[in-house]
Amino acid sequence: MQRLEFEMFANEILSRLPTKCVARLRCVSKLWRYELSSHLFAIIHYHRMANNPYRKLITLTKSSIDLHNLISGKVDISSRKIISFPVDTCLSNLTILASEYGLLLISIHWLPNELILWNPTTNQFLNLCDKKPRNFFDLREDAVGIYIDSSNDLKILLLQRRMDDVVPRVYSRNTCQWKTLTLLKGTDYDSSLYWLSSGTLCNNVLYFPSPHYWTPAKSYTIAFDVDSETFSKVSIPQSTDVIGRQTNP
């Protein structure tokens, strides 16, 4: 009962506090740290802060990771603050792939390549690549997407292509485990098919454009329904020349 009462207190009262205050309150006790680190609290806090006119903008350069205040859609240059990345690597090796609820999905493209889920507020991170040789992240060959399912579980979809074979895997933040899905059958994933590294989420569907380098007519988009966790193939309309030749009068 005491824990349930504190959970309600955290979700209704503490979730209205600024992010920096919440980070400090996590040090009060183990109970406070557990509840204020939960995925449910993160979602509630994110939605409350989304209505705040004062937001944060993170920019990544080759020399620093900068944090700016974003006020009414404009960047406050004077508020610049440099933050550190928790993994020891050159910043030029980092690529921001996607973000959701204040979490960043970042690729470290070096040997071995890694996929990092990072919370810039708490500076906590999780390396999503296990030690198996085939399960590292390849920025040139693989694609990723991040989303929230119907149970408010943050998940990451990873499409790994190895030797023209694509294996889709989904990571659950609630269970901290990967599971393998079934991709479309009969689809050509040869080396001339170019992947974009991050998917676009729209109406609970992740879209991965897959333009064909040599034959544009073979281009298509892979659509992933986050509710049913199934894939479909969407054809890309072919462009036509609609610009007529200009003639002199």
N, C-alpha and C positions, 0 to 999 in steps of 0.2 A: 504494500500500500504506500509506504514511504517513497519508494522508487517511482511509482506511478504518479504520485503527487508532484515529485520533483520534475518528472518528464513533462507534465502539463505546465509547470512553472517555467521550465526552460523553453518550451515551444511557444508559449503565449507571451512571456515577458522578456526573457533573455534574447530571444530571436529578433527583438526590435533594437538591440544595441548595435553600435558600429562593430565592424569586424575586428578592429584592434582590441576593443574591450572584451569581446568574446574570447579572443586568443589568450588574454591575461587571465580570465576567469577559469580557463581550463586547468590552471595550476592550483586551484583551491583544494581539490581533493580528487581521489580516484573516481568517485561517483560523478562529480562535475566534469571531469575529463572524458569519462565514458559517454555521458549524455550529450555533451557539447561537441563530441567528435562523431556522433552517429550520422548516418546518411540522411535520416529523416529530418534531423535538426538542420543539416546543411541545406536541404531543399527549402524548408520553411524560411530559413534566414535569407537565402538567395532571393526568394520571391518578395520578401519584405524590403530588402535592399534594392531590388529592381525598380521600386517606385521612388527611390531616393534620387534627388537631382544631382547629388555628388557621387560620381562613380570613378572607377580606376581604369587606367589604360596601361597595358604592359607592352613595351616595344623591345625587340631583340635586335641588337647590333653585333658587330664582330668584336667589340670591346667592352660592352656592358649590357645589362638588362635593366631598363629604366621603367620606373613606375611614376605615372602622372595622374593628377586629378582631372577628371572629365566633368566639366560643369556645363550643363545645358547643351551638351553635344560639342563643346569646344575644349581643346586641350589647354590646361593651365601650365605653360612652360616653366613658370617659376616654382612649381610644386615638384619638380623632378627629384626623384629619389632612386639611387642605385641599389638594387637588391642582388643577392648572391644566389647562384644555382647550387643545389646541395651535392651534385655529383662533380668530382674533380675531372674536368675536361675543358678543352678550349671552346669558347663560346661560338667560334666559327664552325664548330661541328654540330651545332644545335639547329633543329628545324621545328617550329611549332606547327603541328598537324591539325589539331582541333582543340576546342574548349567546350566545357559544359559545367554550369553551376560553380564557376570559379576555379575549376580544375583544368589544368593544361595537359594535353597529350603531346609529348615531345620526343623527337627522334634524335639519338646521338649517332650520327653516321660516321663511325670509325670502326676499327677492328677490335672486338666484335661490335656490330651494330646493336643498339639497344633501344627499347621503347619504354619511356618513363611517364608515369602518371604523377603529376606534381601539383601540390597545393601551395601557391606562392604566399598565402597568408600565414600558414604554420610552418612552411618550408619542409613539410614532410613529403616523401616521395616513395614510389613503388616501382621497381623494375619488373615489367610485365614479361620480359623474355626469360624463359628458363634456360638451363644449361645444355639442353639437347642441341646438337649441331644444326638440325634442320629448323629449329624454332627461333632463331634470331630474326631481327627485323631488317629487311632490305628496302631502303627508300626507293630504289629504282624498280623493284619488282613487285612489292607488296602494296596493299591499300588498307586503310583503317577508317573506322567511323565510331563515334561516341554518341550514346543516346540513353534515355531513361525509359524503362519499360512500364507496363501498367501497374506493377507492384512497387514502383518508385525505386527500383534497383538500377544503379548506374552500370551500364554494360559497354564493352568495347568489342566491336567486330573487327577481326583481323583476317584479311584475305591474303594468304601466302601462296605465291607461285614459285614452284620449284620444278625445273625441267618440263615446262609446259603443262604442269599439273597444279591446279589451284585447290587449296584446302582452306575452307572457312572455319574459323574458330571464334568463340565468343567467351569473353571474360566477364564474370560477375563480381562486382565489388562486395556484395553481401556474402557470398560463399567463398570468395577469393580462389575460385577455381575456373579452369578452362573447360569448355566442351566443344566437340567437333560437330559441325552441321553438314548437311548435304547440299552441294551446289547443283546448278543446272546441268543436265546431261546433254551431251552432243554439242557443247559449245566449244568453239575453237579458241584456245588460249595460247596461240603460238607466240614466238618471240617478237613478231612485228606488231603485236597488239600493245599499245602504250597505256600504262596505268597512271591515273592521278592518285597521289598518295593519301588524300583524305576525301571522305564521302560528304555529301551535302544532305542534311536532314530537313525534310519537308513533309508535314502531315503524317508523322510517324513512319516515314519511308526514307531509307538512306539510298542515295543515288551515286553511282560510280560511273562516270563517263569513261568509255573505253574506245577512243579513236584508233582506227587502224592506220598505221603509218604509211604502208604501201598502197592499200586499196581502201579509200574512204567509204566505198559502198558497203564494206564489211563492218563499219563502225556501229556500235550500239551502246546502250547504257544498262548496267546491272542495277536492279532495284531490289532492296531488301526490306521487307515488311517487319518492323521491330516487334509487332504484337504476335504474329504467327511464326516469326523467325523463318520465313521462306523467301526464296529468290524468284525473280522473274526477269525476263529480258525485254527491254524496250528499244525499238528501232529508232535511230536518229534520222530525222527528215533530211533528205538530200537537198543541198542548196542549188539554186539555179541562177543563171545570169539574168538579172532583171534590169540591169542598167543598159539602156540602149546607147548606141553610138551617137555622139553629138555631130550634127551636120551644120555646116555654115549656111546662112541664109543667102 
